[in-house]
Amino acid sequence: MLLDWAFVGPGAIGEDVANLTLDTFFDGLIDIALLEDVTAVIGDKYRHGLGGVVDGQRSGTPSC
């Protein structure tokens, strides 16, 4: 589990994972060529972690 205390408080479901995922690429920590693959895996795992709160049809690729 990862907690980013810079963004504590109310927010939209997925806002946290989108920010953390894309910042990793924007900061140059992961090659941008892997963006699609990484966001797909993170999105799947995030939805799984929500335990059915959001179905797959309402969610997509994380974005800021």
Predicted model as a PDB file, atoms N, CA, C, CB and O in Angstrom, pLDDT in the B-factor column:
MODEL        1                                                                  
ATOM      1  N   MET A   1       0.838  -1.163   0.000  1.00 65.00           N  
ATOM      2  CA  MET A   1       0.000   0.000   0.000  1.00 65.00           C  
ATOM      3  C   MET A   1       0.893   1.239   0.000  1.00 65.00           C  
ATOM      4  CB  MET A   1      -0.959  -0.009   1.210  1.00 65.00           C  
ATOM      5  O   MET A   1       1.929   1.286   0.663  1.00 65.00           O  
ATOM      6  N   LEU A   2       0.462   2.228  -0.758  1.00 67.00           N  
ATOM      7  CA  LEU A   2       1.194   3.484  -0.866  1.00 67.00           C  
ATOM      8  C   LEU A   2       0.286   4.621  -0.422  1.00 67.00           C  
ATOM      9  CB  LEU A   2       1.704   3.716  -2.317  1.00 67.00           C  
ATOM     10  O   LEU A   2      -0.838   4.742  -0.910  1.00 67.00           O  
ATOM     11  N   LEU A   3       0.752   5.438   0.481  1.00 66.00           N  
ATOM     12  CA  LEU A   3       0.002   6.615   0.915  1.00 66.00           C  
ATOM     13  C   LEU A   3       0.790   7.861   0.559  1.00 66.00           C  
ATOM     14  CB  LEU A   3      -0.291   6.566   2.437  1.00 66.00           C  
ATOM     15  O   LEU A   3       1.965   7.984   0.903  1.00 66.00           O  
ATOM     16  N   ASP A   4       0.136   8.782  -0.131  1.00 66.00           N  
ATOM     17  CA  ASP A   4       0.765  10.059  -0.475  1.00 66.00           C  
ATOM     18  C   ASP A   4       0.084  11.127   0.374  1.00 66.00           C  
ATOM     19  CB  ASP A   4       0.645  10.381  -2.027  1.00 66.00           C  
ATOM     20  O   ASP A   4      -1.005  11.590   0.033  1.00 66.00           O  
ATOM     21  N   TRP A   5       0.710  11.516   1.464  1.00 68.00           N  
ATOM     22  CA  TRP A   5       0.112  12.431   2.423  1.00 68.00           C  
ATOM     23  C   TRP A   5      -0.011  13.851   1.877  1.00 68.00           C  
ATOM     24  CB  TRP A   5       0.924  12.442   3.692  1.00 68.00           C  
ATOM     25  O   TRP A   5      -0.631  14.694   2.525  1.00 68.00           O  
ATOM     26  N   ALA A   6       0.546  14.139   0.730  1.00 69.00           N  
ATOM     27  CA  ALA A   6       0.420  15.471   0.153  1.00 69.00           C  
ATOM     28  C   ALA A   6      -1.008  15.738  -0.328  1.00 69.00           C  
ATOM     29  CB  ALA A   6       1.405  15.638  -1.003  1.00 69.00           C  
ATOM     30  O   ALA A   6      -1.402  16.890  -0.510  1.00 69.00           O  
ATOM     31  N   PHE A   7      -1.765  14.687  -0.530  1.00 63.00           N  
ATOM     32  CA  PHE A   7      -3.112  14.830  -1.085  1.00 63.00           C  
ATOM     33  C   PHE A   7      -4.169  14.238  -0.163  1.00 63.00           C  
ATOM     34  CB  PHE A   7      -3.190  14.165  -2.450  1.00 63.00           C  
ATOM     35  O   PHE A   7      -5.118  13.615  -0.638  1.00 63.00           O  
ATOM     36  N   VAL A   8      -4.023  14.421   1.143  1.00 71.00           N  
ATOM     37  CA  VAL A   8      -4.987  13.908   2.099  1.00 71.00           C  
ATOM     38  C   VAL A   8      -6.242  14.773   2.055  1.00 71.00           C  
ATOM     39  CB  VAL A   8      -4.387  13.871   3.528  1.00 71.00           C  
ATOM     40  O   VAL A   8      -6.161  16.001   2.047  1.00 71.00           O  
ATOM     41  N   GLY A   9      -7.386  14.129   2.028  1.00 73.00           N  
ATOM     42  CA  GLY A   9      -8.657  14.843   2.028  1.00 73.00           C  
ATOM     43  C   GLY A   9      -9.587  14.268   0.980  1.00 73.00           C  
ATOM     44  O   GLY A   9      -9.247  13.298   0.303  1.00 73.00           O  
ATOM     45  N   PRO A  10     -10.747  14.857   0.848  1.00 76.00           N  
ATOM     46  CA  PRO A  10     -11.721  14.337  -0.121  1.00 76.00           C  
ATOM     47  C   PRO A  10     -11.240  14.532  -1.559  1.00 76.00           C  
ATOM     48  CB  PRO A  10     -13.080  15.023   0.071  1.00 76.00           C  
ATOM     49  O   PRO A  10     -10.544  15.496  -1.877  1.00 76.00           O  
ATOM     50  N   GLY A  11     -11.625  13.607  -2.400  1.00 73.00           N  
ATOM     51  CA  GLY A  11     -11.274  13.691  -3.816  1.00 73.00           C  
ATOM     52  C   GLY A  11     -12.037  12.648  -4.599  1.00 73.00           C  
ATOM     53  O   GLY A  11     -12.652  11.753  -4.021  1.00 73.00           O  
ATOM     54  N   ALA A  12     -12.000  12.760  -5.887  1.00 77.00           N  
ATOM     55  CA  ALA A  12     -12.693  11.811  -6.756  1.00 77.00           C  
ATOM     56  C   ALA A  12     -11.995  10.460  -6.730  1.00 77.00           C  
ATOM     57  CB  ALA A  12     -12.766  12.346  -8.197  1.00 77.00           C  
ATOM     58  O   ALA A  12     -10.774  10.386  -6.587  1.00 77.00           O  
ATOM     59  N   ILE A  13     -12.776   9.388  -6.868  1.00 79.00           N  
ATOM     60  CA  ILE A  13     -12.189   8.058  -6.946  1.00 79.00           C  
ATOM     61  C   ILE A  13     -11.281   8.008  -8.170  1.00 79.00           C  
ATOM     62  CB  ILE A  13     -13.293   6.951  -7.015  1.00 79.00           C  
ATOM     63  O   ILE A  13     -11.701   8.349  -9.276  1.00 79.00           O  
ATOM     64  N   GLY A  14     -10.051   7.588  -7.970  1.00 79.00           N  
ATOM     65  CA  GLY A  14      -9.088   7.475  -9.060  1.00 79.00           C  
ATOM     66  C   GLY A  14      -8.166   8.667  -9.202  1.00 79.00           C  
ATOM     67  O   GLY A  14      -7.141   8.581  -9.878  1.00 79.00           O  
ATOM     68  N   GLU A  15      -8.515   9.778  -8.575  1.00 81.00           N  
ATOM     69  CA  GLU A  15      -7.679  10.975  -8.684  1.00 81.00           C  
ATOM     70  C   GLU A  15      -6.282  10.728  -8.115  1.00 81.00           C  
ATOM     71  CB  GLU A  15      -8.341  12.155  -7.960  1.00 81.00           C  
ATOM     72  O   GLU A  15      -5.284  11.191  -8.667  1.00 81.00           O  
ATOM     73  N   ASP A  16      -6.227  10.002  -7.019  1.00 81.00           N  
ATOM     74  CA  ASP A  16      -4.939   9.730  -6.383  1.00 81.00           C  
ATOM     75  C   ASP A  16      -4.056   8.842  -7.243  1.00 81.00           C  
ATOM     76  CB  ASP A  16      -5.150   9.083  -5.029  1.00 81.00           C  
ATOM     77  O   ASP A  16      -2.871   9.126  -7.416  1.00 81.00           O  
ATOM     78  N   VAL A  17      -4.618   7.776  -7.780  1.00 85.00           N  
ATOM     79  CA  VAL A  17      -3.819   6.855  -8.587  1.00 85.00           C  
ATOM     80  C   VAL A  17      -3.389   7.503  -9.899  1.00 85.00           C  
ATOM     81  CB  VAL A  17      -4.607   5.573  -8.869  1.00 85.00           C  
ATOM     82  O   VAL A  17      -2.292   7.234 -10.390  1.00 85.00           O  
ATOM     83  N   ALA A  18      -4.231   8.346 -10.466  1.00 85.00           N  
ATOM     84  CA  ALA A  18      -3.866   9.024 -11.708  1.00 85.00           C  
ATOM     85  C   ALA A  18      -2.681   9.954 -11.476  1.00 85.00           C  
ATOM     86  CB  ALA A  18      -5.063   9.813 -12.268  1.00 85.00           C  
ATOM     87  O   ALA A  18      -1.734   9.977 -12.262  1.00 85.00           O  
ATOM     88  N   ASN A  19      -2.741  10.713 -10.400  1.00 85.00           N  
ATOM     89  CA  ASN A  19      -1.658  11.646 -10.103  1.00 85.00           C  
ATOM     90  C   ASN A  19      -0.349  10.913  -9.839  1.00 85.00           C  
ATOM     91  CB  ASN A  19      -2.021  12.513  -8.902  1.00 85.00           C  
ATOM     92  O   ASN A  19       0.690  11.288 -10.380  1.00 85.00           O  
ATOM     93  N   LEU A  20      -0.391   9.885  -9.023  1.00 84.00           N  
ATOM     94  CA  LEU A  20       0.833   9.144  -8.709  1.00 84.00           C  
ATOM     95  C   LEU A  20       1.404   8.439  -9.934  1.00 84.00           C  
ATOM     96  CB  LEU A  20       0.562   8.126  -7.613  1.00 84.00           C  
ATOM     97  O   LEU A  20       2.619   8.414 -10.132  1.00 84.00           O  
ATOM     98  N   THR A  21       0.526   7.868 -10.755  1.00 88.00           N  
ATOM     99  CA  THR A  21       0.978   7.143 -11.949  1.00 88.00           C  
ATOM    100  C   THR A  21       1.640   8.091 -12.948  1.00 88.00           C  
ATOM    101  CB  THR A  21      -0.207   6.415 -12.616  1.00 88.00           C  
ATOM    102  O   THR A  21       2.766   7.854 -13.387  1.00 88.00           O  
ATOM    103  N   LEU A  22       0.943   9.151 -13.299  1.00 88.00           N  
ATOM    104  CA  LEU A  22       1.461  10.039 -14.334  1.00 88.00           C  
ATOM    105  C   LEU A  22       2.671  10.834 -13.856  1.00 88.00           C  
ATOM    106  CB  LEU A  22       0.374  10.988 -14.795  1.00 88.00           C  
ATOM    107  O   LEU A  22       3.573  11.112 -14.647  1.00 88.00           O  
ATOM    108  N   ASP A  23       2.707  11.203 -12.580  1.00 89.00           N  
ATOM    109  CA  ASP A  23       3.883  11.900 -12.062  1.00 89.00           C  
ATOM    110  C   ASP A  23       5.144  11.048 -12.189  1.00 89.00           C  
ATOM    111  CB  ASP A  23       3.664  12.289 -10.603  1.00 89.00           C  
ATOM    112  O   ASP A  23       6.239  11.578 -12.380  1.00 89.00           O  
ATOM    113  N   THR A  24       4.992   9.745 -12.085  1.00 88.00           N  
ATOM    114  CA  THR A  24       6.138   8.850 -12.246  1.00 88.00           C  
ATOM    115  C   THR A  24       6.755   9.013 -13.636  1.00 88.00           C  
ATOM    116  CB  THR A  24       5.716   7.383 -12.017  1.00 88.00           C  
ATOM    117  O   THR A  24       7.977   9.013 -13.785  1.00 88.00           O  
ATOM    118  N   PHE A  25       5.907   9.150 -14.640  1.00 91.00           N  
ATOM    119  CA  PHE A  25       6.391   9.347 -16.009  1.00 91.00           C  
ATOM    120  C   PHE A  25       6.889  10.776 -16.214  1.00 91.00           C  
ATOM    121  CB  PHE A  25       5.280   9.026 -17.021  1.00 91.00           C  
ATOM    122  O   PHE A  25       7.944  10.990 -16.811  1.00 91.00           O  
ATOM    123  N   PHE A  26       6.128  11.753 -15.718  1.00 91.00           N  
ATOM    124  CA  PHE A  26       6.518  13.158 -15.899  1.00 91.00           C  
ATOM    125  C   PHE A  26       7.842  13.465 -15.212  1.00 91.00           C  
ATOM    126  CB  PHE A  26       5.429  14.085 -15.360  1.00 91.00           C  
ATOM    127  O   PHE A  26       8.593  14.329 -15.666  1.00 91.00           O  
ATOM    128  N   ASP A  27       8.128  12.766 -14.127  1.00 91.00           N  
ATOM    129  CA  ASP A  27       9.399  12.967 -13.413  1.00 91.00           C  
ATOM    130  C   ASP A  27      10.550  12.207 -14.052  1.00 91.00           C  
ATOM    131  CB  ASP A  27       9.257  12.541 -11.965  1.00 91.00           C  
ATOM    132  O   ASP A  27      11.686  12.307 -13.589  1.00 91.00           O  
ATOM    133  N   GLY A  28      10.272  11.443 -15.117  1.00 91.00           N  
ATOM    134  CA  GLY A  28      11.305  10.724 -15.835  1.00 91.00           C  
ATOM    135  C   GLY A  28      11.786   9.444 -15.166  1.00 91.00           C  
ATOM    136  O   GLY A  28      12.867   8.948 -15.483  1.00 91.00           O  
ATOM    137  N   LEU A  29      10.988   8.902 -14.239  1.00 90.00           N  
ATOM    138  CA  LEU A  29      11.395   7.695 -13.527  1.00 90.00           C  
ATOM    139  C   LEU A  29      11.140   6.420 -14.328  1.00 90.00           C  
ATOM    140  CB  LEU A  29      10.671   7.615 -12.209  1.00 90.00           C  
ATOM    141  O   LEU A  29      11.789   5.400 -14.097  1.00 90.00           O  
ATOM    142  N   ILE A  30      10.202   6.477 -15.265  1.00 91.00           N  
ATOM    143  CA  ILE A  30       9.878   5.328 -16.123  1.00 91.00           C  
ATOM    144  C   ILE A  30       9.817   5.822 -17.562  1.00 91.00           C  
ATOM    145  CB  ILE A  30       8.518   4.650 -15.698  1.00 91.00           C  
ATOM    146  O   ILE A  30       9.328   6.920 -17.826  1.00 91.00           O  
ATOM    147  N   ASP A  31      10.308   5.017 -18.483  1.00 94.00           N  
ATOM    148  CA  ASP A  31      10.300   5.355 -19.906  1.00 94.00           C  
ATOM    149  C   ASP A  31       8.863   5.571 -20.384  1.00 94.00           C  
ATOM    150  CB  ASP A  31      10.987   4.241 -20.738  1.00 94.00           C  
ATOM    151  O   ASP A  31       8.000   4.726 -20.146  1.00 94.00           O  
ATOM    152  N   ILE A  32       8.604   6.680 -21.046  1.00 93.00           N  
ATOM    153  CA  ILE A  32       7.261   7.042 -21.516  1.00 93.00           C  
ATOM    154  C   ILE A  32       6.700   5.998 -22.482  1.00 93.00           C  
ATOM    155  CB  ILE A  32       7.290   8.414 -22.196  1.00 93.00           C  
ATOM    156  O   ILE A  32       5.484   5.917 -22.652  1.00 93.00           O  
ATOM    157  N   ALA A  33       7.545   5.211 -23.106  1.00 95.00           N  
ATOM    158  CA  ALA A  33       7.080   4.156 -24.015  1.00 95.00           C  
ATOM    159  C   ALA A  33       6.261   3.107 -23.277  1.00 95.00           C  
ATOM    160  CB  ALA A  33       8.269   3.490 -24.711  1.00 95.00           C  
ATOM    161  O   ALA A  33       5.501   2.367 -23.902  1.00 95.00           O  
ATOM    162  N   LEU A  34       6.403   3.030 -21.960  1.00 95.00           N  
ATOM    163  CA  LEU A  34       5.669   2.043 -21.153  1.00 95.00           C  
ATOM    164  C   LEU A  34       4.361   2.589 -20.596  1.00 95.00           C  
ATOM    165  CB  LEU A  34       6.537   1.564 -20.009  1.00 95.00           C  
ATOM    166  O   LEU A  34       3.673   1.887 -19.855  1.00 95.00           O  
ATOM    167  N   LEU A  35       4.004   3.817 -20.932  1.00 92.00           N  
ATOM    168  CA  LEU A  35       2.831   4.473 -20.356  1.00 92.00           C  
ATOM    169  C   LEU A  35       1.554   3.635 -20.466  1.00 92.00           C  
ATOM    170  CB  LEU A  35       2.616   5.803 -21.031  1.00 92.00           C  
ATOM    171  O   LEU A  35       0.868   3.410 -19.469  1.00 92.00           O  
ATOM    172  N   GLU A  36       1.244   3.182 -21.663  1.00 93.00           N  
ATOM    173  CA  GLU A  36      -0.003   2.434 -21.871  1.00 93.00           C  
ATOM    174  C   GLU A  36      -0.034   1.144 -21.051  1.00 93.00           C  
ATOM    175  CB  GLU A  36      -0.180   2.107 -23.356  1.00 93.00           C  
ATOM    176  O   GLU A  36      -1.043   0.839 -20.415  1.00 93.00           O  
ATOM    177  N   ASP A  37       1.055   0.394 -21.061  1.00 94.00           N  
ATOM    178  CA  ASP A  37       1.105  -0.865 -20.312  1.00 94.00           C  
ATOM    179  C   ASP A  37       1.008  -0.638 -18.811  1.00 94.00           C  
ATOM    180  CB  ASP A  37       2.387  -1.617 -20.633  1.00 94.00           C  
ATOM    181  O   ASP A  37       0.261  -1.331 -18.120  1.00 94.00           O  
ATOM    182  N   VAL A  38       1.756   0.326 -18.312  1.00 92.00           N  
ATOM    183  CA  VAL A  38       1.775   0.591 -16.869  1.00 92.00           C  
ATOM    184  C   VAL A  38       0.415   1.102 -16.396  1.00 92.00           C  
ATOM    185  CB  VAL A  38       2.876   1.613 -16.521  1.00 92.00           C  
ATOM    186  O   VAL A  38      -0.087   0.643 -15.370  1.00 92.00           O  
ATOM    187  N   THR A  39      -0.186   2.037 -17.121  1.00 90.00           N  
ATOM    188  CA  THR A  39      -1.485   2.562 -16.691  1.00 90.00           C  
ATOM    189  C   THR A  39      -2.570   1.494 -16.750  1.00 90.00           C  
ATOM    190  CB  THR A  39      -1.885   3.753 -17.554  1.00 90.00           C  
ATOM    191  O   THR A  39      -3.485   1.502 -15.926  1.00 90.00           O  
ATOM    192  N   ALA A  40      -2.485   0.573 -17.711  1.00 90.00           N  
ATOM    193  CA  ALA A  40      -3.464  -0.516 -17.779  1.00 90.00           C  
ATOM    194  C   ALA A  40      -3.367  -1.419 -16.552  1.00 90.00           C  
ATOM    195  CB  ALA A  40      -3.257  -1.342 -19.058  1.00 90.00           C  
ATOM    196  O   ALA A  40      -4.388  -1.763 -15.956  1.00 90.00           O  
ATOM    197  N   VAL A  41      -2.163  -1.802 -16.174  1.00 91.00           N  
ATOM    198  CA  VAL A  41      -1.972  -2.672 -15.008  1.00 91.00           C  
ATOM    199  C   VAL A  41      -2.384  -1.951 -13.728  1.00 91.00           C  
ATOM    200  CB  VAL A  41      -0.502  -3.134 -14.908  1.00 91.00           C  
ATOM    201  O   VAL A  41      -3.089  -2.519 -12.894  1.00 91.00           O  
ATOM    202  N   ILE A  42      -1.951  -0.716 -13.573  1.00 89.00           N  
ATOM    203  CA  ILE A  42      -2.290   0.028 -12.355  1.00 89.00           C  
ATOM    204  C   ILE A  42      -3.797   0.241 -12.266  1.00 89.00           C  
ATOM    205  CB  ILE A  42      -1.556   1.387 -12.322  1.00 89.00           C  
ATOM    206  O   ILE A  42      -4.376   0.109 -11.188  1.00 89.00           O  
ATOM    207  N   GLY A  43      -4.429   0.564 -13.373  1.00 86.00           N  
ATOM    208  CA  GLY A  43      -5.888   0.736 -13.379  1.00 86.00           C  
ATOM    209  C   GLY A  43      -6.615  -0.529 -12.972  1.00 86.00           C  
ATOM    210  O   GLY A  43      -7.546  -0.480 -12.169  1.00 86.00           O  
ATOM    211  N   ASP A  44      -6.200  -1.667 -13.521  1.00 88.00           N  
ATOM    212  CA  ASP A  44      -6.812  -2.957 -13.157  1.00 88.00           C  
ATOM    213  C   ASP A  44      -6.643  -3.248 -11.669  1.00 88.00           C  
ATOM    214  CB  ASP A  44      -6.194  -4.098 -13.986  1.00 88.00           C  
ATOM    215  O   ASP A  44      -7.598  -3.641 -11.000  1.00 88.00           O  
ATOM    216  N   LYS A  45      -5.435  -3.057 -11.154  1.00 88.00           N  
ATOM    217  CA  LYS A  45      -5.165  -3.340  -9.738  1.00 88.00           C  
ATOM    218  C   LYS A  45      -5.905  -2.362  -8.825  1.00 88.00           C  
ATOM    219  CB  LYS A  45      -3.653  -3.275  -9.459  1.00 88.00           C  
ATOM    220  O   LYS A  45      -6.366  -2.745  -7.750  1.00 88.00           O  
ATOM    221  N   TYR A  46      -6.020  -1.108  -9.247  1.00 86.00           N  
ATOM    222  CA  TYR A  46      -6.737  -0.111  -8.448  1.00 86.00           C  
ATOM    223  C   TYR A  46      -8.219  -0.478  -8.356  1.00 86.00           C  
ATOM    224  CB  TYR A  46      -6.568   1.304  -9.059  1.00 86.00           C  
ATOM    225  O   TYR A  46      -8.805  -0.444  -7.274  1.00 86.00           O  
ATOM    226  N   ARG A  47      -8.822  -0.832  -9.500  1.00 84.00           N  
ATOM    227  CA  ARG A  47     -10.232  -1.239  -9.497  1.00 84.00           C  
ATOM    228  C   ARG A  47     -10.434  -2.480  -8.638  1.00 84.00           C  
ATOM    229  CB  ARG A  47     -10.721  -1.505 -10.932  1.00 84.00           C  
ATOM    230  O   ARG A  47     -11.423  -2.580  -7.911  1.00 84.00           O  
ATOM    231  N   HIS A  48      -9.506  -3.424  -8.718  1.00 86.00           N  
ATOM    232  CA  HIS A  48      -9.581  -4.620  -7.877  1.00 86.00           C  
ATOM    233  C   HIS A  48      -9.537  -4.231  -6.399  1.00 86.00           C  
ATOM    234  CB  HIS A  48      -8.427  -5.597  -8.211  1.00 86.00           C  
ATOM    235  O   HIS A  48     -10.295  -4.766  -5.591  1.00 86.00           O  
ATOM    236  N   GLY A  49      -8.661  -3.311  -6.054  1.00 86.00           N  
ATOM    237  CA  GLY A  49      -8.532  -2.865  -4.672  1.00 86.00           C  
ATOM    238  C   GLY A  49      -9.767  -2.139  -4.151  1.00 86.00           C  
ATOM    239  O   GLY A  49     -10.009  -2.110  -2.944  1.00 86.00           O  
ATOM    240  N   LEU A  50     -10.546  -1.557  -5.052  1.00 83.00           N  
ATOM    241  CA  LEU A  50     -11.771  -0.881  -4.638  1.00 83.00           C  
ATOM    242  C   LEU A  50     -12.880  -1.876  -4.282  1.00 83.00           C  
ATOM    243  CB  LEU A  50     -12.248   0.054  -5.741  1.00 83.00           C  
ATOM    244  O   LEU A  50     -13.908  -1.489  -3.728  1.00 83.00           O  
ATOM    245  N   GLY A  51     -12.674  -3.135  -4.596  1.00 83.00           N  
ATOM    246  CA  GLY A  51     -13.621  -4.173  -4.200  1.00 83.00           C  
ATOM    247  C   GLY A  51     -15.010  -4.035  -4.797  1.00 83.00           C  
ATOM    248  O   GLY A  51     -15.999  -4.325  -4.125  1.00 83.00           O  
ATOM    249  N   GLY A  52     -15.103  -3.599  -6.045  1.00 74.00           N  
ATOM    250  CA  GLY A  52     -16.394  -3.524  -6.720  1.00 74.00           C  
ATOM    251  C   GLY A  52     -17.119  -2.196  -6.559  1.00 74.00           C  
ATOM    252  O   GLY A  52     -18.242  -2.059  -7.043  1.00 74.00           O  
ATOM    253  N   VAL A  53     -16.522  -1.224  -5.903  1.00 74.00           N  
ATOM    254  CA  VAL A  53     -17.149   0.086  -5.734  1.00 74.00           C  
ATOM    255  C   VAL A  53     -17.344   0.751  -7.098  1.00 74.00           C  
ATOM    256  CB  VAL A  53     -16.295   0.988  -4.806  1.00 74.00           C  
ATOM    257  O   VAL A  53     -18.327   1.461  -7.313  1.00 74.00           O  
ATOM    258  N   VAL A  54     -16.400   0.519  -8.019  1.00 66.00           N  
ATOM    259  CA  VAL A  54     -16.472   1.052  -9.378  1.00 66.00           C  
ATOM    260  C   VAL A  54     -16.384  -0.113 -10.340  1.00 66.00           C  
ATOM    261  CB  VAL A  54     -15.339   2.095  -9.652  1.00 66.00           C  
ATOM    262  O   VAL A  54     -15.474  -0.938 -10.247  1.00 66.00           O  
ATOM    263  N   ASP A  55     -17.335  -0.183 -11.272  1.00 63.00           N  
ATOM    264  CA  ASP A  55     -17.270  -1.272 -12.245  1.00 63.00           C  
ATOM    265  C   ASP A  55     -16.358  -0.900 -13.407  1.00 63.00           C  
ATOM    266  CB  ASP A  55     -18.674  -1.619 -12.763  1.00 63.00           C  
ATOM    267  O   ASP A  55     -16.028   0.270 -13.601  1.00 63.00           O  
ATOM    268  N   GLY A  56     -15.956  -1.900 -14.174  1.00 58.00           N  
ATOM    269  CA  GLY A  56     -15.023  -1.698 -15.276  1.00 58.00           C  
ATOM    270  C   GLY A  56     -15.552  -0.827 -16.384  1.00 58.00           C  
ATOM    271  O   GLY A  56     -14.767  -0.220 -17.113  1.00 58.00           O  
ATOM    272  N   GLN A  57     -16.877  -0.744 -16.538  1.00 58.00           N  
ATOM    273  CA  GLN A  57     -17.458   0.053 -17.612  1.00 58.00           C  
ATOM    274  C   GLN A  57     -17.393   1.539 -17.334  1.00 58.00           C  
ATOM    275  CB  GLN A  57     -18.881  -0.353 -17.839  1.00 58.00           C  
ATOM    276  O   GLN A  57     -17.410   2.337 -18.272  1.00 58.00           O  
ATOM    277  N   ARG A  58     -17.322   1.931 -16.089  1.00 54.00           N  
ATOM    278  CA  ARG A  58     -17.301   3.349 -15.735  1.00 54.00           C  
ATOM    279  C   ARG A  58     -15.901   3.905 -15.587  1.00 54.00           C  
ATOM    280  CB  ARG A  58     -18.053   3.566 -14.463  1.00 54.00           C  
ATOM    281  O   ARG A  58     -15.724   5.112 -15.421  1.00 54.00           O  
ATOM    282  N   SER A  59     -14.924   3.056 -15.644  1.00 52.00           N  
ATOM    283  CA  SER A  59     -13.553   3.504 -15.411  1.00 52.00           C  
ATOM    284  C   SER A  59     -12.715   3.301 -16.650  1.00 52.00           C  
ATOM    285  CB  SER A  59     -12.932   2.765 -14.227  1.00 52.00           C  
ATOM    286  O   SER A  59     -13.032   2.474 -17.505  1.00 52.00           O  
ATOM    287  N   GLY A  60     -11.650   4.059 -16.737  1.00 55.00           N  
ATOM    288  CA  GLY A  60     -10.762   3.956 -17.887  1.00 55.00           C  
ATOM    289  C   GLY A  60      -9.333   4.165 -17.468  1.00 55.00           C  
ATOM    290  O   GLY A  60      -8.957   3.865 -16.335  1.00 55.00           O  
ATOM    291  N   THR A  61      -8.547   4.672 -18.364  1.00 51.00           N  
ATOM    292  CA  THR A  61      -7.151   4.933 -18.099  1.00 51.00           C  
ATOM    293  C   THR A  61      -7.016   6.113 -17.142  1.00 51.00           C  
ATOM    294  CB  THR A  61      -6.394   5.200 -19.405  1.00 51.00           C  
ATOM    295  O   THR A  61      -7.666   7.140 -17.337  1.00 51.00           O  
ATOM    296  N   PRO A  62      -6.190   5.985 -16.120  1.00 51.00           N  
ATOM    297  CA  PRO A  62      -6.011   7.113 -15.212  1.00 51.00           C  
ATOM    298  C   PRO A  62      -5.508   8.343 -15.949  1.00 51.00           C  
ATOM    299  CB  PRO A  62      -5.045   6.747 -14.095  1.00 51.00           C  
ATOM    300  O   PRO A  62      -4.621   8.248 -16.798  1.00 51.00           O  
ATOM    301  N   SER A  63      -6.075   9.493 -15.624  1.00 51.00           N  
ATOM    302  CA  SER A  63      -5.615  10.732 -16.245  1.00 51.00           C  
ATOM    303  C   SER A  63      -5.790  11.882 -15.269  1.00 51.00           C  
ATOM    304  CB  SER A  63      -6.381  11.012 -17.560  1.00 51.00           C  
ATOM    305  O   SER A  63      -6.651  11.839 -14.391  1.00 51.00           O  
ATOM    306  N   CYS A  64      -4.976  12.901 -15.427  1.00 47.00           N  
ATOM    307  CA  CYS A  64      -5.066  14.092 -14.573  1.00 47.00           C  
ATOM    308  C   CYS A  64      -5.740  15.201 -15.339  1.00 47.00           C  
ATOM    309  CB  CYS A  64      -3.668  14.544 -14.084  1.00 47.00           C  
ATOM    310  O   CYS A  64      -5.919  16.297 -14.809  1.00 47.00           O  
TER     311      CYS A  64                                                      
ENDMDL                                                                          
END                                                                             
